[in-house]
Amino acid sequence: MLTPADLPPSIQLQRDAPLAEWSTLEVGGTAQWFTPVDDLQQFQQAQTWAEKEGLSIFYLGEGSNVLFPDGNLPGLVLRNLIKGRQKSGNEVELGGGEKLENVVCWLNDLGLAGMERLYGIPGTLAGALVGNAGAYGQQVSSVVLEVSFWSGDRVEVLSASDLEFAYRHSLFKVHREWFILSCRLGLTRSVESLQDVSDEILSRRLEKYPEGLRCPGSFFKNITLDEVSQETLKKIPENFIMFEKIPAGKLLEAVGANGVRRGDAQFASYHGNLIINLDQANSQDILGLAREYAERVWERFSIRLEPEICILPEDAWPKWSNQ
């Protein structure tokens, strides 16, 4: 059986690595094993070692959409740092570990439109693909042509039409064993100042997410109208419905979530769908607060809120449906 000493020097394997520093929430205990990877070869070497050790693997980007447990997380946390940028006409190919914000700036400089309104969303491009990140009328899936990934035993390429993109969803959420290597995007040539558009979007985002705010972004998904029955819709005030969705923040605000605190975890006073780490919040503080107010939403509106963030371990949040 392989041991860490058997790995090549390029694999920087850490034992009992602190997880809080890899999360925008700054919450979490330790990872049994942790390593960043810069290319496919490093990834394969780390994966082979983990499989021979019988370890589960969790893929991590910037940690902007994840809640780690308070204790030790068994297995290997593998951080995607695969970079790369190539342009051909109005198409670009990008490494999965590229920071989304940097990608948007680069595309803006090239005069290629399609992602400028995603500026300010934290995380990597791979993370944005997994959750089909979107904001202000744009989502990443609208510009994706194809994605290259490691499927478990080989590199595969799937077109956007095969990746089951939907609201905050992709096939990568179903196949957690798939590791995103790169993607190809198709953009549109623009003569307007795209960075001005991005800067205006960022100023609006900063009203909701001030710099230094320790949170993972929206905690719960908004609810699309096709997820709920007509009987349930009768319980929803008409002014709650926006762009064919029911904002989770509206529902949480209606049941009194804003400003409520448990330990050092708190719902933002100005937005019902943000849970913030005020100082030394732990995972149980956050989950307890989220569960309590999700249950209140269920009791009042018959709507089950589903976390938008990734909660580890995966059985820490119940699975349910609004249908």
N, C-alpha and C positions, 0 to 999 in steps of 0.2 A: 504494500500500500504506500502511495506517495505521502511524503511529509512536506511541509513548507520548504525545507532545505533542498528538496528535489526540484523545486521550481527554478526557472532561469532568473538571473538577477533583475531582469526587466519587470518582473512581477513583484510589486511592492505590497506584500501581504501583511496585514496588521491583525493581531488578535485582540479581542475585547476592545474594539475601536469605539470611541464615544460617538453616538449617533446624533446628538443634539446639534453638533456643529455642521451637520450635513442636512439640516432642516430649517426652513424659514420660520417655523414655529419655535425652533430651539428647544425642542422637547424630545426626550428619548433616553434610553439606557445605553446599552452597548451592543455591538454586533459581534457575534462569535468570531467571524472573519470578515475582513473588508479589504478591497483592492480597487484601484482605478485602472482602467485599460485604455490605451491610446490607439490600438489598431486591432484588426481581426485576429492576428497571430496571438497577441497577448490575451485576447478574449478566449480563444480556443484553448490555450494553455491553462488559464484559470478555470475554465469550465471542466476540462478533463480532470484536473486535480479535484475539484469539488465533487464531481460525479463518482470518482474512485473512493473518495472519503464518505460518500453517501450523504452529502450535504445538499440542502435546498439552496436555490439561488434567487436573490431578489435584485432586479435591475434598478439602478438609481441614476437620476440626472442631477439637477440642481437641488432636489429635495424641496421643491416649492409646492408640492401637492401631495404631501405624505404626512401621516401621523405614526411615529414609531412607538412601540411599547416602552414601558418604564424599565423593565428588567432587561435580560439578555435576549437578543433576537438570534435564534439558532440559524446556522447556515452561513452562506457567503453573500455579503452585499457587494455588488459589482457596479462600480460607477462608470458610466459611459462618458469618456473624454475624447471620442473619435471625432477629429476635425477634418476639414476639407471644404474648399469652395472652388467650383468651376462654372464658367459661364459660356453658353453657346447660343447666340441670338437672344431670344426672349426666354430661354430655359436655363436653369441653374441646377447643379448637383451639389448637395451639401452633406457633410458628415452629421450623423445623428447626435453627436455630442456638442455640436455648435450651440452657443447660447442664442436663444431666440431673439433677444433684444439686439445682439450684434448682427444677426442675419437681416433683421428689418432695416437697420441703418445701412448695411451694405447694399441691399436692394434699392433703398431710397437713393443712394449715391449713383447707382446705375440707371436710375430713372425707370425702374421696373415696378409697376403697381400690382397690388393684390394682397399685400401683407402689412401695409403701412399703419392700419388701424389696430394691429396686434401689438404695437409698441408699448413697452412697459409691462407686458405679461412676463413674469419670471419663469425661469426654467430653460430646458434644452429643447432643440427641435424635435428630438425623439419623444420627449415627454408631451410636447404639443400634439404630435401625431397620435399618440396613445389615447389621449383624452379629447382629440379634435378640438383644440383650444380655439376660442373665438371671442370677439368683442366688437361692439359698435358696428355691427352689420357685416363683419368679415369672420370667416373661420378658415383654419389652415387647410381643411379638406378641399376647399374650392380651388386651390392652386396646385394640389398634388397630382402628379402624373403617375408616378410609381414609387414604390419603397423597396429597398433591398434590406434583407434581414437574415439572421441565422435562425433556422427553424428547429434546431435541435441536433441535426446531423449534417446540414449543408446550407449553403447560401441560396436563398430564393428571392425572386422578384415578383411582386404583385402590383397590378395597376390599381388606381384609386377605386375603380368600379368594383373591384374584388375585395376591398378592405372593409366593407359594410360601415362606411362612415355615416354617422347620425349625430344628433345633438349630444355632445360630450361623450361620444362613443366611437370605437373602432374595433376591428377584429383583434387588435393587439390587447384589448382588455379581456378578451376571451382566451387568447393564447398567451398567457404570461411567460411562457418559455421562449417566445420569440424575442430576439434581441435586434433592435434596429441599428443597422450599419450606416445607411445613407438614404437619401431620397432625391427624386428629381421633381422640380417644380416648373410649372409653366405660368409666366407672368405676362403682363400687358404693358407695352411701352407707354410712358406718360410724359407730358411736357410740364405738368404742374410741379410745384415744390412738394415732393412727397414728405420730406423731413418736416416741413411746416405742418402738414397734416398730422404726422406722428407726434410732434411736440405739443400740438393742441390736444390730442388724445391723452398724452401723458399728463398734462396739467389737470385734465378732468379725472384721470385715475388717481392722482395724488390727493385729491379731495377725499377719496374713499380709502386709499392706501398710503398714508403719509410715510415718508422715508423712515426706516427703522422699525416699522410696525412688524411685530412678530406674529404672523398669521399665515395660513396657507392659501389665502384667497377665499372665495366663496366656499363655505363648508358643505352645503347641500346643493344638489342640482335643482334648477328650476323645473317646473312640471309642464310638459307639453300637453295641449288640450286633448290629443288623441290618447293620452294615458288614463284619462278619468271618464267615468260614466256621466250620463246626463243628469242622473240623480245627484251625483256629487257636485256637478257644476252649479246646481241650484243653490248650494251653500256658499258659493264663492261670489263676493261682491264684484259687479261688473268692472269697477275701476281697478280691480286687482289684475285684470287680464291685459297683458302687453305683448304685442307681436306674437300672438298665438301661444303664449306661455303664461303660466301663473308663477310669478317670482316667489321663490321660497322665502326670501326676506320679508315679503308682504305678509305671508302666512305666520311667520315667526313673530313679526312685530305685532300682529293682531292678538297673539296669545301671550304678549308681555315679555318677550325675550330680551328686548333692547336694554342693555346696561346690566343685566343680571350676572352675578358673579358667583363662582364656586372655587374656593381656593384662590389661585392666581389666574384662573381661566375666566374670561368674561366675554359675553356678547357685546359687540360695539354698541355704544349708546346711540349712534347715528345710523346703524344698519343692522337689521336683524339676522343677516346671514354671514356675519363675520364673527369668528371666535378668536380671541386674542390672548396671547401669553403675556400677562402683565409683568411678570418677573420670574417666578420659579414654578410655573404651572407644570403639572405632570399629565400623562396620557389619561389617567383615570379621572382627573378633574375635567378635562375636555370632553371625554366620552360621556361622563355622567351628565354634564350640562347639555350636551347635544341630544342624548337620549330623552332626558326629561322634557325638553321642549319639542322634540319630534313627536313624542307621545301626546303632548297637548294639542299639537296640530292635528294629529289623527283623531283625537276625541272631538274636536270642534268641527273639522272640515272633512273627515274621512279620507284624508290624503296621507299616504306614507311617504315621508321624505327620505330620499336616497343620498348618501354622501357623494359629493363630487370628488372628494379627496380619496386617496388610497390609505386605508386604515390597516395597520399590521398589529398582530397577526390577522389574517383575513376573516377568521371567525369571531372577531371582536365586535362585529356589527351584524344584526340579524338580516337575513335575506327575505324580502317581501315584494309584493307587487300591488299597484293600485287597481288592477283589474279584478 
